[in-house]
Amino acid sequence: MKKHKTSPDPQPVQSAGLPWWLAPALALAALIAYLPALNGPFLFDDLSLPMLNPANALTVSGYLTRGVRALSNISLLADRSLWELNTFPYHLQNLLLHLASTLLLFLVVRSLVERLVRERAPVAAAFAAAVFLLHPLQTEAVSYIASRSEVMQVFFALLAYWLFLGTGTQAMGWGRAAAVLGALGLGVLSKEPAVAMVAVFLFTDYLLDPDGSLRRIRANWRLYAPLAVAAVAGGAFIYRIASREGTAGIGIGVSPTDYLCTQFQTIWVYLRLFILPWGQNLDHAFPVVKAPGTALSWAGLAGIVLLLAGAWVGRRKYPLAALGIFAFLVLLTPTSSIIAIADMLVERRVYLPSLGLALVLAEIVIRLKPARGQFAWLSVIVLALAGLTMSRNNVYASTTAMWKSAVDANPANYRAQFQLAYSYYEQGRCTEASDHYGAAAQLRKPDYRMLVDWSLALECAGNAEMALEKLQQATKLERNPHAWSQIGMIYGKRHQLDNAMEALNQALAIDPRNETALVYRGNVRVMQGQPSAALADFDLVLAMNPSNQMALQGRTAALQAGAVAK
């Protein structure tokens, strides 16, 4: 096999060989593949986005001041203002960003291939872009509304890389350097791991230099000098925000060494999911590996070292693949090194590192002999990936489908069992909800919230005795009026009015202004034939919250009961 020939000043290569209809066909395929998720609901982390609750959302200036994912948060804030809770525009914007990133990736790969060979660049770039566009591993980044930060980060990171490559072998001028810095800055403002693209720039300048020297890096000093200055401030900033955010840093209770040992394994899971995409899961619940690690984590480290060594040794013969391997690993570094993040393995973290895998695919394609049958197989691979992506997007169509998929993939996942139970309860499938709360309780000792939610499902399923048992357990874990008010509600439904009043008075002893407990007590007093006392409870609630519908209905019932009594 011959080595690639490089040229210090390659001539532009025409994009001949790609039919005009290929781009619209791929875009249509992506639309069809992602169609099941376009009307999907808010899921899991989506529900905790502050902009979905206007009381918790910051202003545009507030997000800019806070700094964390400012641009993507502002994007979601604008969506909340424009579309409220209609999820279709949220999903559509993610998909459009994915399509735009695919175009940029095509341009990036084609530019890199054209530096090395004078043939098959368009085909190699098209295949790499098609895999990026239609691989099912990308669904979490694209179909998950909370992943807006991922798709925006990748769009700006690829834009920066394309601008970076636009100078060819010429030294970068100040204008081009400013454009690259601007695009990369927007990527970092979308999500902080985009800063790892700086290492990709360096590897590109070094590995694709025909002399194997630092000449290209020195020639681009106008870019690297400002980046070096920004790296000092940016590194401290990223560490600070990682430490203060609730899902990252030392505050989550996982040590840096434990997290690193775990990532030695998860990196290989990511690669396996890319090569053989089965077993995808929104919530893998990958276990933490305690330092000094297990045989698997040490084997994972050894594999990474061998992979890097192979890339280094073969960097002259297979420069694009070598660059891809280095890029993949360096782009995973922000989420797969020593800064602990709450979930050990998350599929959307591979979205940006997919750039490196695309470069490896391009290396493979340019090495293929231009035989019709071989390129037909490339089309079959793309179609198969599109089908898998459409299948995967079906689970984003509802919360129940998503969490059922997660439970089927890993029945020992407590969080998935809990979330599936809650989803069933919301749909009124109370017996199924109770069963999955029970399954969750077998995996972890129930906490207060679990017991209260389980009790509601049990009561809905007609098992009031067990519901009361769970609520009594909950009252022993937390001094919270909610559990007592639910006990009062169940006793009230059973016309055990003295027990109901006792429980509701317990709730109001904890919080005398608890609206739910006051409404329930008012209802019980109506049933006890005490309309005047009931009116006092309802009027107190309405004084605090004039729009409380249960209090308004209860007050009407109390007035009617009082009229009848007279």
C-alpha positions in Angstrom: 0.0 0.0 0.0 1.5 3.3 -1.0 1.9 6.2 1.3 -0.1 9.4 0.7 1.8 12.0 -1.2 1.7 15.5 0.3 2.3 18.7 -1.4 3.2 22.0 0.1 0.7 23.8 -2.1 -2.0 21.5 -3.3 -4.2 22.7 -6.2 -8.0 22.9 -5.6 -9.7 19.6 -6.3 -13.0 19.6 -8.0 -15.9 17.8 -6.2 -16.6 15.7 -9.3 -18.2 12.3 -8.7 -21.0 13.4 -6.3 -24.5 13.5 -7.8 -26.4 16.7 -7.3 -29.2 14.9 -5.5 -27.0 13.3 -2.8 -27.2 16.3 -0.4 -31.0 16.7 -0.5 -31.4 12.9 -0.3 -29.3 12.7 2.8 -31.2 15.7 4.3 -34.5 13.9 3.6 -33.2 10.7 5.1 -32.3 12.6 8.3 -35.7 14.2 8.4 -37.4 10.8 8.1 -35.1 9.2 10.6 -35.7 12.0 13.2 -39.4 12.4 12.5 -40.6 10.2 15.4 -38.9 12.5 17.9 -39.9 15.9 16.5 -43.0 16.1 18.6 -41.5 14.2 21.5 -42.1 15.6 25.0 -39.6 17.2 27.4 -37.6 14.3 28.9 -35.6 13.9 32.1 -33.0 16.7 32.2 -35.3 18.8 29.9 -37.7 19.2 32.8 -35.0 20.8 35.0 -34.0 23.4 32.5 -34.5 26.7 34.3 -36.0 28.5 31.3 -38.9 26.1 31.3 -39.9 27.6 34.7 -40.0 31.4 34.3 -39.6 31.8 38.0 -36.2 30.2 37.9 -35.0 31.5 34.5 -32.3 34.2 34.3 -32.3 37.1 31.8 -30.0 37.2 28.8 -27.6 39.4 30.8 -27.9 37.0 33.7 -26.8 34.0 31.6 -24.0 36.0 30.1 -22.8 37.0 33.5 -23.0 33.4 34.8 -21.0 32.2 31.8 -22.0 28.6 31.9 -23.3 27.6 28.5 -24.5 31.1 28.1 -25.3 31.0 24.3 -27.2 27.7 24.4 -29.1 28.8 27.5 -30.1 32.0 25.8 -31.2 30.0 22.7 -33.5 27.9 24.9 -34.7 31.0 26.7 -35.7 32.5 23.3 -37.5 29.3 22.5 -39.4 29.4 25.8 -40.5 33.0 25.0 -41.5 32.2 21.4 -43.0 28.7 21.6 -43.7 28.2 25.3 -44.1 24.5 25.8 -44.6 23.4 22.2 -41.6 21.0 21.8 -41.7 20.8 18.0 -39.7 24.0 17.3 -37.1 23.0 20.0 -36.5 19.7 18.3 -36.6 21.2 14.8 -33.8 23.7 15.7 -31.6 20.8 17.1 -32.1 18.9 13.8 -31.3 21.9 11.6 -28.2 22.5 13.6 -27.3 18.9 13.1 -27.7 19.3 9.3 -25.6 22.4 9.3 -22.9 20.7 11.3 -23.0 17.8 8.8 -22.3 20.2 5.9 -19.4 21.7 7.9 -18.0 18.3 8.6 -18.1 17.4 4.9 -16.2 20.6 4.1 -13.6 19.9 6.8 -13.0 16.3 5.8 -12.8 17.1 2.1 -10.3 19.9 2.8 -8.1 17.5 4.9 -8.3 14.7 2.3 -7.4 17.1 -0.5 -4.2 17.9 1.3 -3.1 14.3 1.1 -4.5 12.8 -2.1 -6.0 14.1 -5.4 -8.7 11.5 -5.7 -11.8 10.3 -3.9 -11.9 13.3 -1.6 -15.6 14.0 -2.3 -16.6 10.4 -1.8 -14.6 10.0 1.4 -16.0 13.3 2.8 -19.6 12.4 1.8 -19.4 9.0 3.5 -17.9 10.4 6.7 -20.6 13.1 6.7 -23.4 10.7 6.0 -22.3 8.5 8.9 -22.1 11.5 11.2 -25.6 12.6 10.0 -27.4 9.3 10.3 -25.5 7.3 13.0 -27.9 6.3 15.9 -25.3 7.3 18.5 -26.0 10.9 17.6 -29.7 10.7 18.6 -29.2 11.7 22.2 -27.4 14.9 21.2 -30.0 15.8 18.5 -33.3 14.5 19.9 -32.8 15.5 23.5 -33.8 19.1 24.0 -31.4 19.6 26.9 -28.6 18.7 24.4 -29.0 22.1 22.6 -25.6 22.9 24.1 -24.1 19.9 22.3 -25.4 20.7 18.8 -24.5 24.4 19.2 -21.1 23.6 20.5 -20.4 21.2 17.6 -21.7 23.7 14.9 -19.3 26.4 16.1 -16.4 24.1 16.7 -16.6 22.7 13.2 -17.1 26.2 11.8 -13.9 27.2 13.6 -12.1 24.2 12.2 -13.2 24.9 8.7 -12.0 28.5 9.0 -8.8 27.2 10.4 -8.2 24.9 7.4 -9.1 27.6 4.9 -5.6 29.0 4.7 -4.3 25.7 3.3 -0.5 25.7 3.8 -0.2 29.5 4.0 0.5 31.3 7.3 -2.7 32.5 9.0 -3.3 36.2 8.9 -4.8 38.3 11.7 -8.3 38.4 10.0 -8.5 34.6 9.7 -7.1 34.1 13.2 -9.8 36.5 14.6 -12.5 34.6 12.7 -11.3 31.2 14.1 -11.1 32.6 17.6 -14.6 34.1 17.3 -16.2 30.9 16.1 -14.4 28.9 18.8 -15.4 31.4 21.4 -19.1 30.9 20.5 -18.6 27.2 20.7 -17.2 27.5 24.3 -20.1 29.8 25.2 -22.4 27.0 24.0 -20.6 24.3 26.0 -17.2 24.5 27.6 -15.6 21.2 26.1 -15.3 23.0 22.7 -12.1 24.4 24.0 -10.4 21.0 23.3 -10.5 22.0 19.6 -7.3 24.0 20.2 -5.5 20.6 20.6 -7.1 19.5 17.3 -5.6 22.6 15.6 -2.2 21.8 17.0 -2.3 18.1 15.9 -3.5 19.1 12.5 -0.6 21.5 12.0 1.9 19.0 13.2 0.7 15.7 11.8 -0.2 17.0 8.3 3.1 18.9 7.9 5.0 17.1 5.2 8.3 17.8 7.1 7.0 16.5 10.4 8.2 19.6 12.1 6.7 22.5 14.1 6.9 24.8 11.1 3.2 25.1 10.6 2.5 25.7 14.3 5.1 28.6 14.3 3.6 30.0 11.1 0.2 30.2 12.8 1.4 32.1 15.8 -1.3 34.7 15.3 -3.8 32.1 16.3 -1.9 30.2 18.9 -0.5 33.3 20.8 -4.0 34.6 21.7 -5.1 31.0 22.5 -2.3 30.6 24.9 -3.3 33.7 26.8 -6.9 32.7 26.8 -6.0 29.2 28.0 -4.7 30.5 31.3 -7.8 32.4 32.1 -10.1 29.9 30.5 -8.7 26.9 32.3 -9.2 28.5 35.7 -12.7 29.5 34.7 -13.7 26.1 33.5 -12.4 24.5 36.6 -14.3 26.9 38.8 -17.6 26.4 37.1 -17.1 22.6 37.0 -16.6 22.7 40.8 -19.7 24.8 41.4 -22.1 23.1 39.1 -24.3 20.5 40.7 -23.5 17.7 38.2 -19.7 18.2 37.9 -16.6 18.6 40.0 -15.6 17.4 43.4 -19.1 18.1 44.8 -20.7 15.0 43.3 -18.8 12.7 45.6 -16.6 10.9 43.0 -12.9 11.4 43.3 -10.8 12.4 40.2 -8.9 9.1 40.3 -12.1 7.0 40.6 -13.6 8.9 37.7 -10.5 8.4 35.6 -10.4 4.7 36.2 -14.1 4.5 35.2 -13.4 6.4 32.0 -10.7 4.0 30.9 -13.7 1.6 30.4 -16.3 4.0 29.1 -14.2 5.2 26.2 -14.2 1.6 24.8 -18.0 1.5 25.3 -18.3 4.6 23.2 -16.2 3.1 20.4 -18.2 -0.1 20.6 -21.4 1.8 20.3 -20.0 3.6 17.2 -18.9 0.4 15.5 -21.8 -1.8 16.6 -24.7 0.4 17.8 -26.8 -1.8 20.0 -27.6 -1.3 23.7 -28.1 2.4 23.5 -29.6 4.0 26.6 -30.5 7.4 27.9 -29.4 6.4 31.3 -26.7 3.7 31.3 -26.1 3.9 35.0 -22.5 2.8 34.4 -20.9 1.9 37.8 -18.1 3.9 39.3 -14.7 2.1 39.3 -12.8 2.7 42.5 -9.1 3.5 42.2 -6.7 1.9 41.7 -9.1 0.2 39.3 -10.1 -3.2 38.1 -8.6 -5.5 35.5 -11.0 -4.1 32.9 -10.0 -0.5 33.7 -6.3 -1.3 33.4 -7.0 -3.2 30.2 -8.8 -0.1 28.9 -5.8 2.1 29.7 -3.5 -0.3 28.0 -5.8 -0.3 24.9 -5.7 3.5 24.9 -1.9 3.6 25.1 -1.6 1.0 22.3 -4.1 3.0 20.2 -2.1 6.2 20.6 1.2 4.4 20.0 -0.2 2.9 16.8 -1.4 6.3 15.6 2.0 7.9 16.3 3.9 5.1 14.6 1.6 5.2 11.6 1.2 9.0 11.4 3.2 9.3 8.1 1.6 6.3 6.3 -2.0 7.0 7.6 -2.0 10.7 8.6 -5.7 11.2 8.5 -6.5 8.1 10.7 -3.7 9.2 13.1 -5.2 12.7 13.3 -8.7 11.1 13.8 -7.5 9.0 16.7 -5.8 11.9 18.4 -8.8 14.1 17.8 -11.3 11.6 19.1 -9.4 11.1 22.4 -8.5 14.7 23.0 -12.1 15.8 22.3 -13.3 13.3 24.9 -10.8 14.6 27.5 -13.0 17.3 29.0 -15.7 14.7 29.9 -13.6 11.6 30.2 -10.5 12.5 32.3 -10.3 13.7 35.9 -13.1 16.3 36.2 -15.9 14.0 37.6 -19.4 14.4 36.1 -22.4 12.8 37.7 -23.1 10.2 35.1 -20.2 8.1 34.1 -21.3 7.3 30.6 -23.5 9.5 28.4 -23.9 9.0 24.7 -24.2 12.7 23.8 -20.6 13.2 24.9 -19.4 11.4 21.7 -21.1 14.0 19.5 -18.1 16.4 19.2 -15.4 13.6 19.3 -17.3 12.0 16.3 -15.1 14.4 14.2 -12.2 12.2 14.9 -14.1 9.0 14.0 -15.2 10.7 10.7 -11.5 11.2 9.8 -10.7 7.5 10.5 -13.6 6.6 8.2 -12.3 9.0 5.5 -8.9 7.3 5.7 -10.5 3.9 5.1 -12.5 5.1 2.1 -9.6 6.8 0.3 -7.7 3.5 0.6 -10.5 1.5 -1.1 -10.1 0.7 -4.7 -12.6 2.6 -6.8 -14.8 -0.5 -7.5 -18.6 -0.1 -7.9 -19.4 -2.9 -5.5 -17.3 -1.4 -2.6 -19.1 2.0 -2.8 -22.4 0.2 -3.0 -21.5 -1.3 0.4 -20.9 2.2 1.7 -24.5 3.1 0.7 -25.8 0.0 2.4 -24.0 1.0 5.6 -25.5 4.5 5.5 -29.1 3.1 4.9 -28.7 0.6 7.8 -27.6 3.4 10.1 -30.6 5.5 9.0 -32.9 2.7 9.9 -31.3 2.2 13.3 -31.6 6.0 13.9 -35.3 6.0 13.1 -35.8 3.1 15.4 -33.9 4.8 18.2 -35.9 8.0 17.7 -39.1 6.1 18.3 -38.2 5.9 22.0 -38.0 9.8 22.2 -41.7 10.0 21.2 -42.8 9.5 24.8 -41.4 9.4 28.3 -42.9 5.9 28.8 -41.1 4.6 25.7 -37.8 6.1 26.7 -37.8 4.8 30.2 -39.2 1.4 29.2 -36.2 1.2 26.8 -33.9 2.1 29.6 -35.3 -0.5 32.0 -35.3 -3.2 29.3 -31.6 -2.5 28.7 -30.8 -2.5 32.4 -33.5 -3.7 34.8 -31.1 -3.0 37.7 -31.1 0.8 37.0 -32.9 2.4 40.0 -33.4 5.7 38.3 -34.9 4.2 35.2 -37.3 2.0 37.2 -38.4 5.1 39.2 -38.9 7.3 36.2 -40.8 4.6 34.3 -43.1 4.2 37.4 -43.7 7.9 37.5 -44.5 8.0 33.7 -47.0 5.1 34.1 -48.6 7.0 37.0 -49.0 10.2 34.9 -50.8 8.1 32.3 -53.1 6.6 34.8 -51.5 3.1 34.5 -51.4 2.9 38.3 -50.9 -0.9 38.7 -47.9 -0.8 36.4 -46.6 2.2 38.2 -46.9 0.4 41.5 -45.0 -2.6 40.2 -42.1 -0.5 39.0 -41.9 1.5 42.2 -41.7 -1.9 43.9 -38.9 -2.9 41.5 -37.0 0.3 42.3 -37.5 -0.3 46.1 -35.7 -3.6 45.6 -32.7 -1.9 44.2 -32.3 0.9 46.8 -33.8 1.8 50.1 -36.8 4.1 49.4 -36.4 7.7 50.3 -39.1 10.2 51.2 -40.0 11.2 47.6 -40.1 7.6 46.5 -42.4 6.5 49.3 -44.9 9.4 48.6 -45.0 8.8 44.9 -45.4 5.1 45.4 -48.2 5.7 47.8 -50.1 7.8 45.2 -49.7 5.0 42.6 -50.9 2.4 45.2 -53.9 4.5 46.1 -54.8 5.1 42.5 -54.5 1.3 41.9 -57.0 0.7 44.7 -54.6 -0.4 47.4 -55.3 2.2 50.0 -53.9 0.2 53.0 -50.5 -0.2 51.4 -50.6 3.4 50.3 -51.1 4.5 53.9 -48.3 2.2 55.0 -45.8 3.9 52.6 -47.0 7.4 53.7 -46.5 6.5 57.4 -43.0 5.4 56.5 -42.4 8.7 54.7 -43.4 10.7 57.8 -40.6 9.1 59.7 -38.0 10.2 57.2 -39.0 13.8 56.8 -41.0 16.4 58.7 -43.0 17.4 55.7 -46.7 18.4 55.4 -47.2 16.8 52.1 -47.1 13.2 53.4 -49.5 14.0 56.2 -51.9 15.8 53.8 -51.9 12.7 51.5 -52.7 10.5 54.5 -55.6 12.9 55.3 -56.8 12.7 51.7 -56.9 8.9 51.7 -58.7 8.7 55.0 -61.1 11.3 53.8 -61.9 9.3 50.7 -62.6 6.3 52.9 -64.9 8.4 55.1 -62.6 7.8 58.1 -63.1 11.5 59.0 -61.5 11.5 62.5 -58.3 9.9 61.2 -58.3 12.3 58.2 -58.6 15.4 60.5 -55.8 14.1 62.8 -53.5 13.7 59.8 -54.4 17.1 58.3 -53.9 18.8 61.6 -50.4 17.2 61.7 -49.7 18.7 58.3 -50.9 22.1 59.4 -48.9 22.0 62.6 -45.8 21.7 60.3 -47.0 24.4 57.9 -50.1 26.4 58.9 -50.4 27.9 55.4 -50.1 24.7 53.4 -52.8 25.1 50.8 -53.3 21.4 50.0 -53.8 20.5 53.7 -56.2 23.4 54.2 -58.3 22.4 51.2 -58.4 18.8 52.3 -59.4 19.8 55.8 -62.1 22.1 54.4 -63.5 19.2 52.4 -63.5 16.9 55.5 -65.3 19.6 57.5 -68.0 19.8 54.9 -68.4 16.0 55.2 -68.5 16.4 59.0 -71.4 18.9 58.7 -69.2 21.9 59.7 -69.7 24.3 56.7 -68.7 27.5 58.6 -65.3 25.9 59.7 -64.8 24.7 56.1 -65.4 28.2 54.8 -62.7 29.5 57.1 -60.2 27.0 55.6 -61.2 27.8 52.0 -61.2 31.5 52.6 -57.7 31.3 54.1 -56.4 29.5 51.0 -58.1 32.0 48.6 -56.6 34.9 50.5 -53.2 33.5 49.8 -54.0 32.2 46.3 -57.2 33.6 44.7 -56.9 31.2 41.7 -56.8 28.0 43.7 -59.5 26.0 41.9 -59.9 23.3 44.6 -60.5 26.0 47.2 -63.0 27.8 44.9 -64.9 24.5 44.3 -64.7 23.6 48.0 -66.1 27.0 49.0 -69.0 26.6 46.7 -69.7 23.2 48.3 -69.4 24.6 51.8 -71.9 27.4 50.9 -74.4 24.9 49.5 -74.0 22.7 52.6 -74.6 25.7 54.8 -77.7 26.7 52.9 -79.1 23.2 53.2 -78.4 23.1 56.9 -80.4 26.3 57.4 
